[in-house]
């Protein structure tokens, strides 16, 4: 199984400041023949299912604000919130869909400082 | 727009069978691109994929090793839904259970959308 490890487990950021979450996979999730990283990011608020933010490591899902961006390739990935808003308080998960079983990181809790 | 609506009991006694259903709208359980999954979430195990069913000229199932001996996922084409059965539950099976769509070697292989979630508590 591919193990996904996020850092940090939690972070507190001032409104309007940048939040950065890292995700490392235990093996590459780059699908070479398609030149795509099989890595997604989700946002989860209390009492709700995870909501898709980013797929293919850097493609924003339709309707997701452009303050959310994803980067990275192979085994190392980053989710950046460029200017934190109050509604961004949530837990964020990375997810690899390169191989079955599809797995998730442990989550990073983002709070307001 | 695909939507998933879950139903089933929120309390199950130890050693009994957990049963949940996920009704699909906007897609077909018999789709040749989609797969239909169950995922659970608990503080101790995080987000854990349990298994899936999908149709590619015939029905296939994949299950997580951790629950393989206890789990069954079945499609119901007449109602356009699929179900989860988890036998011999223990308190460790207490979690929020989600159904979710993905694809197998398709264009949207990640989990999206998700059902609303069902908190299942295993307790006598």
Interface residues (C-beta under 8 A of the other chain):
Chain A: X38 X40 X48 X49 X50 X52 X55 X61 X93 X95 X97 X100 X101 X102 X103 X104 X106 X107
Chain B: X46 X47 X49 X62 X64 X65 X98 X100 X102 X108 X109 X110 X111 X112 X114 X115 X116 X117
